[in-house]
Amino acid sequence: MEYKDDIMLTKDFSFDLPPELIAQHPPQVRGQDRLMLLNRATGSILHRQMADLPEFIPANALMVFNNSRVRRSRVYGIKDSTGREVEFLFLQPLGLGSLPEGAPALPAGTCCLWKTMVKNAKKQKSGHQYCFADGTVATIVPNPADTGTEFRTLAFPIPITEEWFEANGHIPLPPYIRREDTEEDGQRYQNVYATETGSAACPTAGLHFTQEMLSTLDTAGIQRAWVTLHVGLGTFLPVRAERLEDHKMHQETYSISQETARAVTQAKGEGRPIVAVGTTSVRTLESAWNRQSHQLEAGIGATSIFIYPGYRFGVVDKLFTNFHTPESTLLMLVSAFAGRERILAAYREAVEHRYRFFSYGDAMLIL
């Protein structure tokens, strides 16, 4: 591929998308989606249905899924000084000792800290307090890492548990879904196999899978393994840099069991294909793959890997994914896997065939 001055630009990953093709709701029945098959060697395209997927997965393949579950991480608080509602997206807990030395003392009785992303961040300043639905009051505390950003650190006088999020939070639908979340989203914006709560957005490639589809894959003898990557800013924060090389990914935590590490390592050693379900599975596998020993390393880790054209894949052979937003790191990742020109050509064909795009949209299998 050729880029001006051999520099890859964010704008080179743009494409025209009619707004009406951005799926605002899930399909009426889970799994009843269209499926585009893209051969990355030839560029050939087939148009099928999700129900046809098993016939395109080799019987000796190992499919790797991200089992992270979405937290009800969009939470609204009433600002004490104005009485106005303010929206917070809770990203991750911070240790009480995580603030740098010399930072102001935390409010008396502080029990825990949370990193959040907040709307109208310039108006949300240290010392401001917010009352949440259950009466909990949190205070913004100074954190040098938040300076000049949309992030704020909240101090709470009580532990913030998953039960707290269930009582106070909303499903964090992405901004291109232009509506409030509903009870339906509480079920449909979760993968049926999700077990490990912690994501601020759904690993949406998995939304196409039903228990029946998983059973069909099992019956076909296709092996399955799990990783956990909690989706955060590394996945969904926009690329604001003009040049790709200037974009810095935020860290996201992942974990890989010994069982999964052994299964992936064995499959690669036997020459069997690894099929990653979703870009987060790709990022986890590629981050934990030891290129010297040719083994997947088990354990808990953090990754800020940014995969774009020119990246050499170490472990993933095939990719099941959604159709991604223009100029996103996700689009850049699939372009690295299949080639920028082929991906953009496939997206143009998807638009012509009226595929549904993004989280609640249709699917693509890159072979």
GIHUSUL-V262592 format. One record per backbone hydrogen bond with DSSP energy under -1.0 kcal/mol. NH is the residue of the N-H (numbers start at 1). CO is the residue of the C=O. Records with the same first field share a line. If there is no record, write none. Layout:
BEGIN
NH = CO ; CO
END
This chain:
BEGIN
6 = 3
7 = 4
10 = 242
12 = 9
13 = 10
14 = 11
21 = 18
22 = 19
23 = 357
32 = 29
33 = 31
35 = 48
36 = 363
37 = 46
38 = 365
39 = 44
43 = 39
46 = 37
48 = 35
50 = 33
52 = 49
53 = 50
55 = 52
56 = 53
61 = 58
62 = 273
63 = 223
64 = 275
65 = 225
67 = 227
69 = 196
71 = 199
73 = 71
74 = 170
75 = 88
77 = 86
78 = 131
79 = 84
80 = 129
83 = 79
86 = 77
88 = 75
89 = 117
90 = 73
91 = 115
92 = 115
94 = 113
98 = 95
103 = 100
110 = 107
111 = 156
112 = 156
113 = 94
114 = 154
115 = 92
116 = 152
117 = 89
118 = 150
119 = 87
123 = 120
124 = 121
127 = 140
128 = 125
130 = 138
131 = 78
132 = 136
135 = 132
138 = 130
139 = 155
140 = 128
141 = 153
146 = 143
147 = 144
149 = 146
152 = 116
154 = 114
155 = 139
156 = 112
165 = 161
166 = 162
167 = 163
168 = 164
169 = 165
170 = 74
173 = 171
177 = 174
179 = 177
187 = 184
188 = 184
189 = 185
194 = 191
195 = 67
196 = 67
198 = 69
199 = 69
200 = 231
204 = 202
206 = 203
207 = 204
208 = 205
209 = 206
214 = 210
215 = 211
216 = 212
217 = 213
218 = 214
219 = 215
220 = 216
221 = 218
222 = 217
223 = 61
225 = 63
227 = 65
228 = 255
230 = 253
235 = 232
236 = 232
237 = 233
244 = 8
246 = 243
247 = 244
252 = 303
254 = 301
255 = 228
256 = 299
261 = 257
262 = 258
263 = 259
264 = 260
265 = 261
266 = 262
267 = 263
268 = 264
269 = 265
270 = 266
271 = 268
272 = 267
275 = 62
276 = 318
277 = 64
278 = 320
282 = 278
283 = 279
284 = 280
285 = 281
286 = 282
287 = 283
288 = 284
290 = 295
294 = 290
295 = 290
297 = 288
299 = 256
301 = 254
303 = 252
311 = 308
317 = 274
318 = 274
319 = 366
320 = 276
321 = 364
327 = 13
328 = 325
332 = 328
333 = 329
334 = 330
335 = 331
336 = 332
337 = 333
338 = 334
339 = 335
343 = 339
344 = 340
345 = 341
346 = 342
347 = 343
348 = 344
349 = 345
350 = 346
351 = 347
352 = 348
353 = 349
354 = 351
355 = 350
357 = 21
358 = 323
361 = 358
362 = 356
363 = 34
364 = 321
365 = 36
366 = 319
367 = 38
END
